[in-house]
């Protein structure tokens, strides 16, 4: 195995600046003197270690107006994943990649019914499921009540048969049957590992199944990479 192959092996397991890469730069002609100096100091004082520098980034622009109100009683994607929660081909290039969705909006219900939140891999609701929420009874006859959703997902392995897992919550309040005004509704979802091809374009779709006549209107979606 040559030095280039050793460096690629380090990168493949998530070590971006490993021993092989540092040794290569120490002996490579043309590397700036300040780089040599920092590498030499690192070798001389190995006990001094800086924190890993992670930088959160917005992957897609959020909508600037309310999205379409969703009124079906079958599963629907809360938003177009290809537009607002995409995972670009090659973006998840190492294990440990972390993505986060925060979203919010308003919803209304009629008679008693239930709600299920389902995350899945891909840009439509038919992708590999990542763990549907329990079937929750919804507040009755609420009108334009705010809701908030948060979901965090971690890439465990990469490649054509990579794996991803995550969990999240859907939160709201309202006047529900047999509860006091302002009762809190919280449901959790996720917890199931799914297969993802990190070499191809994909995304995270969050689906909602509201069994009762009503509407769910997403007002914003924030899609971030945390590292």
C-alpha positions as CSV (number, residue, x, y, z in Angstrom):
1,X,0.0,0.0,0.0
2,X,1.5,3.4,-1.0
3,X,1.1,6.6,0.9
4,X,-1.8,7.9,-1.2
5,X,-3.7,4.7,-0.5
6,X,-3.0,5.0,3.2
7,X,-4.3,8.6,3.2
8,X,-7.5,7.5,1.4
9,X,-8.0,4.7,3.9
10,X,-7.8,7.2,6.7
11,X,-10.3,9.5,5.0
12,X,-12.7,6.5,4.3
13,X,-13.0,5.9,8.1
14,X,-13.6,9.5,8.9
15,X,-10.0,10.6,9.8
16,X,-9.5,13.7,7.6
17,X,-5.9,14.5,8.7
18,X,-4.5,11.3,10.0
19,X,-0.9,10.1,10.7
20,X,-0.2,9.1,7.1
21,X,-1.3,12.5,5.8
22,X,0.7,14.4,8.3
23,X,3.8,12.3,7.6
24,X,3.4,12.9,3.9
25,X,3.1,16.7,4.3
26,X,6.2,16.7,6.7
27,X,8.4,15.4,3.9
28,X,6.7,16.9,0.8
29,X,8.5,19.7,-1.0
30,X,6.6,22.8,-1.7
31,X,4.4,22.7,1.5
32,X,4.4,26.1,3.1
33,X,6.9,26.6,5.9
34,X,4.1,27.4,8.4
35,X,2.5,24.1,7.8
36,X,5.8,22.3,8.5
37,X,6.2,24.3,11.6
38,X,2.7,23.5,12.9
39,X,3.2,19.8,12.1
40,X,6.6,19.8,13.9
41,X,5.0,21.4,17.0
42,X,2.2,18.8,16.9
43,X,4.7,16.0,16.9
44,X,6.8,17.7,19.7
45,X,3.7,18.3,21.9
46,X,1.2,15.5,21.2
47,X,-0.7,16.2,24.4
48,X,-1.9,19.5,23.1
49,X,-5.0,18.7,21.1
50,X,-7.5,21.2,19.6
51,X,-11.2,20.5,19.4
52,X,-12.6,19.3,16.1
53,X,-13.9,22.3,14.2
54,X,-17.5,21.7,13.1
55,X,-19.4,24.2,11.1
56,X,-23.2,24.1,10.7
57,X,-24.5,25.0,7.3
58,X,-27.9,25.7,5.7
59,X,-28.3,23.1,2.9
60,X,-31.4,24.6,1.3
61,X,-33.2,27.9,1.5
62,X,-36.4,27.9,3.6
63,X,-39.7,28.8,2.0
64,X,-40.5,32.5,2.2
65,X,-44.3,32.0,2.3
66,X,-46.7,29.4,3.7
67,X,-46.6,26.1,1.8
68,X,-49.8,24.4,0.5
69,X,-52.3,23.4,3.2
70,X,-52.5,19.6,3.3
71,X,-56.0,18.3,3.6
72,X,-56.0,14.7,2.7
73,X,-56.7,11.9,5.2
74,X,-54.0,9.7,3.7
75,X,-50.3,10.1,4.1
76,X,-48.8,13.3,2.6
77,X,-45.3,14.8,2.6
78,X,-45.3,17.9,4.8
79,X,-43.1,19.6,2.1
80,X,-41.2,18.7,-1.1
81,X,-38.1,17.0,0.1
82,X,-36.2,17.6,-3.1
83,X,-36.6,21.4,-2.6
84,X,-36.4,21.8,1.2
85,X,-34.7,18.7,2.7
86,X,-32.4,17.3,0.0
87,X,-29.3,15.2,0.6
88,X,-27.1,15.8,-2.4
89,X,-25.1,13.0,-4.0
90,X,-21.8,12.7,-2.1
91,X,-22.7,15.2,0.6
92,X,-22.7,12.5,3.3
93,X,-19.1,11.5,2.5
94,X,-18.1,10.1,5.9
95,X,-19.8,8.2,8.8
96,X,-21.0,10.6,11.5
97,X,-22.6,13.2,9.2
98,X,-25.4,14.9,11.1
99,X,-28.5,16.5,9.6
100,X,-31.3,18.5,11.4
101,X,-34.7,19.6,10.4
102,X,-36.7,22.3,12.3
103,X,-40.1,23.2,10.9
104,X,-43.3,24.8,12.0
105,X,-46.7,25.9,10.9
106,X,-50.4,25.9,11.8
107,X,-53.1,23.2,11.8
108,X,-56.8,22.7,12.2
109,X,-59.0,19.7,12.9
110,X,-62.7,18.9,12.8
111,X,-64.1,15.9,14.7
112,X,-62.0,13.4,16.7
113,X,-59.2,11.7,14.8
114,X,-55.6,10.6,14.8
115,X,-52.2,11.8,13.6
116,X,-49.1,9.8,12.6
117,X,-45.7,11.3,11.7
118,X,-43.5,9.2,9.4
119,X,-39.9,10.0,8.4
120,X,-38.4,8.2,5.5
121,X,-35.4,8.3,3.1
122,X,-36.0,9.8,-0.3
123,X,-38.0,12.6,-1.9
124,X,-41.4,10.9,-1.6
125,X,-43.4,9.2,1.2
126,X,-42.8,5.8,-0.3
127,X,-39.2,5.6,0.7
128,X,-37.5,3.5,3.3
129,X,-39.2,4.2,6.6
130,X,-37.2,5.5,9.6
131,X,-39.8,4.8,12.2
132,X,-43.4,6.1,12.3
133,X,-44.8,7.8,15.4
134,X,-47.4,6.1,17.6
135,X,-51.0,6.8,16.5
136,X,-51.9,9.9,18.5
137,X,-55.4,11.2,19.2
138,X,-55.6,14.8,18.0
139,X,-57.2,17.8,19.7
140,X,-60.8,18.3,18.5
141,X,-62.0,21.3,16.5
142,X,-58.9,23.4,16.8
143,X,-58.3,26.2,14.3
144,X,-54.9,27.5,13.1
145,X,-53.0,26.3,16.2
146,X,-49.2,26.5,15.9
147,X,-47.1,23.3,15.7
148,X,-43.4,22.7,15.8
149,X,-41.3,19.8,14.5
150,X,-37.7,18.9,15.1
151,X,-35.7,15.9,13.7
152,X,-32.1,14.9,13.8
153,X,-30.6,12.2,11.7
154,X,-27.1,10.6,11.7
155,X,-25.3,8.8,8.8
156,X,-23.8,5.6,10.3
157,X,-22.2,4.2,7.1
158,X,-21.7,5.6,3.6
159,X,-21.9,4.1,0.1
160,X,-24.6,2.6,-2.1
161,X,-25.9,0.7,0.9
162,X,-25.2,3.3,3.6
163,X,-27.3,3.5,6.8
164,X,-29.1,6.4,8.5
165,X,-31.0,6.7,11.7
166,X,-32.8,9.6,13.5
167,X,-35.5,10.7,16.0
168,X,-37.7,13.7,16.4
169,X,-40.8,15.2,18.0
170,X,-44.0,16.9,16.8
171,X,-45.3,19.4,19.3
172,X,-48.5,21.4,19.6
173,X,-51.3,22.6,21.9
174,X,-55.0,22.9,21.6
175,X,-58.4,22.1,23.2
176,X,-58.8,18.4,23.1
177,X,-61.7,16.2,24.2
178,X,-61.3,15.1,27.9
179,X,-58.4,17.4,28.4
180,X,-58.0,20.9,29.8
181,X,-57.6,23.9,27.4
182,X,-54.1,24.4,26.3
183,X,-53.3,20.7,26.8
184,X,-49.9,19.8,25.3
185,X,-49.6,17.3,22.4
186,X,-46.2,15.8,21.9
187,X,-45.4,12.7,19.8
188,X,-42.0,11.2,19.0
189,X,-41.0,9.4,15.8
190,X,-38.0,7.7,14.3
191,X,-35.6,5.3,15.9
192,X,-35.4,2.9,12.9
193,X,-32.2,2.5,10.9
194,X,-32.8,2.7,7.1
195,X,-30.7,2.1,4.0
196,X,-29.5,5.2,2.0
197,X,-27.4,5.5,-1.1
198,X,-25.1,8.3,-0.2
199,X,-23.6,8.4,-3.7
200,X,-26.9,9.4,-5.2
201,X,-29.2,12.4,-4.7
202,X,-31.8,11.7,-1.9
203,X,-33.5,13.5,0.9
204,X,-35.5,13.2,4.1
205,X,-39.3,13.2,3.7
206,X,-41.5,13.8,6.7
207,X,-45.0,12.5,6.1
208,X,-48.2,13.2,8.1
209,X,-51.3,11.0,8.2
210,X,-54.2,13.0,9.7
211,X,-57.3,10.8,9.7
212,X,-59.8,13.5,10.5
213,X,-60.9,16.3,8.1
214,X,-58.7,19.3,8.7
215,X,-55.5,20.9,7.4
216,X,-51.8,21.1,8.2
217,X,-49.9,24.1,6.8
218,X,-46.1,24.2,7.0
219,X,-44.9,27.8,7.3
220,X,-41.1,27.2,7.4
221,X,-38.6,24.4,7.0
222,X,-34.9,24.9,8.1
223,X,-32.6,22.1,6.8
224,X,-29.1,22.1,8.3
225,X,-25.9,20.0,8.2
226,X,-24.3,20.2,11.6
227,X,-20.8,19.0,10.5
